Amino acid sequence: MAAPYARPNQAPSPGPKPRILRVGVLLGGKIVEERLIRERAPVTIGQSMRNTFSIPVEGLPLEFTLFALDEHRYSLRFLPRMDGRLSDSGGQVHTLDALKSHGAQSHGSYFEVPLTESARGKLSLGDLTILFQFVTEPPR
């Protein structure tokens, strides 16, 4: 007789699931939107309604890819006039200004830095603040 807790035909776990991106948008210090990006896809911000986050803030382009995706790995893109900080897997905190001069790749109109799944950060542009971190996906 099998034990009551035995589960025949149970497939072995495929390993840890990748963490998902959690993004919060604040305007004037108040949170206006928070979203879990469950499916790995580029995340866009801007004044157009076609963006992942449509944000009516002066100085923000019509459309800007904030989190780019390359081979299932995110990278953060930020504008030269953005302020903020980024924490990496080692717990070190880097300001965007420091990353602009060392660590981020310049693409002319924006900078780009690869992210690990333990990264978290805060970006600011005028009244806009964006908070992000990678989290374990909660059940739906």
N, C-alpha and C positions, 0 to 999 in steps of 0.2 A: 504494500500500500504506500502510495506516494505521500510525502509530507504535504499538509494543506497549503504551505507557502511555496511549493515548487512550481515553477513555470516552464513546462516543457515547450519546446519550439520557440523560445525567446531568443531573438537575435542578439548577438553581443553589441554593446554600445559602440558606435563608430568613433568615439573619442569626444573631446570637449567641443561644444558648439562655438563658433566664432561669436565674439561679443558684438552687440549692435550699437549704433550711434544714437545717442540721446541729445537733442538740441533744444535749447530754450531761447526764446526771443523776448527781450525786454525793451520797452519804449518808455523813456522818462523814468526809469527805475521800477516800472511795473511789468510783471510778466504778462505778455499778450498771447503767447503761443508756446506750447511744448509738444514735441513730437518724438516718437521712437521710430527710427528708420530701420525697419525690420528686414527689408530686402536691400541688399547691397546695390546702391545706385548713386550716381552723382547727386549732390544736394545743391540747389541753386537758391540765391536770394536776389532781390531786386524789386523795382517798382512795377514790373509787369505781373499780371495775374497768372501767367504761365509758370512762374517759379514755384519751387517747393515751398518757399516762404515769401509771400508778397508783402513788401515792407515799404511804406510811403515815406522814405527818409531822404532829405536833400543830400546830395553827394554820393548816393548809391546809384550805380548804373541800372539800366532797364533790366538787365539780366547778368548775373555773375555766378560762376560755379565756385562755391565756397569749399565744398568737399569733393575733390575729383577722385575717380576710381581707376586704378591701373592694376590689372591682374588680381582683383578682389582685395586690394590694399588701398586704403584711403590716404590721401594727402590733403593738407590744408592749403588753400590759396587765400592770400590776403592782399588788400590794396595798400599802396604806400602810405596813405593817410590814415589807415587803421592803427589803433593802439591796442595793447593787450598783452597777454602772457600765455605761455604754453608750458605745461608740466609733462615731462616724459617718463618713461618706464623707470628710470633711476631716481625719480622724485625730484630731480632738478627742475627749477623754474627758469624759463628764458623769456625775456620780454621780446615783443615783436621787433623793437628797434635793434636789439642784439642779434636776432635772427636775420634781419635785413643785411647786416654787415658780415655775419658769419653763420652759415648753416642753412639758410634758405636760398633756393635758386631763383634768380631774377629772370622774369619773362617779359621785361619791359613794363607793361601796365600792371603787373601783379608779381607777388613772390609766392613760392611754393615750397612746402616742407613736408616730407613723408611723416605719417603718423603710425604709432604702434597702438595696439588695442588697450594699452594702459594710459594713453594720452588723455589729457583733459585741458580745457583752456577757456579763456575769456577774451572776446574781441569787442572793441568799441569803435563807433563812428558817430560822432555827434550824440544825439539822444538814444541811439541804438546800441544795445549790448547783446551779444550772442554768447551763451554759455554752452559748452559741449563736453561730453565725456562718453566713454564706451562702457556699456553695462551688460550684464548677463540678461539675455532675453527673458522677460517674464512670461508666464503662460497667457494665452489670449483669452 
